[in-house]
């Protein structure tokens, strides 16, 4: 176990912990004393039918949603809905390699799948709050993978779904991209096969990891138009060091690897013997598929191909020069689009 102050309420705001006990994973392991970190906004009504679930993306926590996506001025309005943001397993707040003690610590942390996250989230909502129905499930990137998994695995519980900038089944190209992120970390001699003593031991690997994100996470137009300038950076290198490197350097390498392995293998067709059309055909939720226009690794065409397999769904493209990392919401026009689409979706009967 590593004590990392980054993964604390001081950095991410207050959150609660839900104890799942010994949680059996799809890969055949039991994650001992598994815990989920979560936070809520708003009040659950007496009928328990005003709940929204927000799922987290790679490297992300509930913090970004609290700061950017949730508020009385947004579609995710806590004055109307009871919004639960659940941190995925491996993200550093929920059970993760760095905060697990004993034989499953660090490099021995078992492989987790998207399906494990969703089953764990369903248990939390049911046992902690008595929630059996969700007005909306939404999330970006890996959160979109979880959104699809929810809609396929628990169709009777999901009234509306909005996967943002992510796919139901990961593509071969995206698998390779994620492999480069993994290799950037594991090739650092300081990684020591996952038995480093501090994330700073893997500083070079985390820096390479951040650089790869700069190449694919942002679009070519983002760099050509110098969109880092409105963010207060003096040069592209200044942005790389002050934003990208700074973001990843404080994180735990094994936690990132846990999420990356899961991301690579996201695939709702595991529920239907490999038949993606059959899996997405299970979805009964009113669904808006929301790719980002300049996304370099979840391109619109891939999201649209899946959207056509979801009964009654619509493709709602979010325009963003930033690309995939437009998810951070720093572009002036990004959140109004998200709010418009989610607002329309929530206003529709389901």
Secondary structure by P-SEA (a helix, b strand, c coil): ccccccccccccccbbbbbcccccccccccccbbbbbbcccccccccccbbbbbbccccccccccccccccccccccccccbbbbbbccccccccccccccccccccccccccaaaaaaaaaaaaaaacccccccccccccaaaaaaaaaaaaccccccbbbbccccccccaaaaaaaaaaaaaaccccccccccccccccaaaaaaaaaaaaaaccccaaaaaaccccccccccaaaaaaaccccccccccaaaaaaaaaaaaaccccccccccaaaaaaacccccccccccccccccaaaaaaaaaaccbbbbbbbbbccccccccccccccaaaaaaaaaaaaaccc
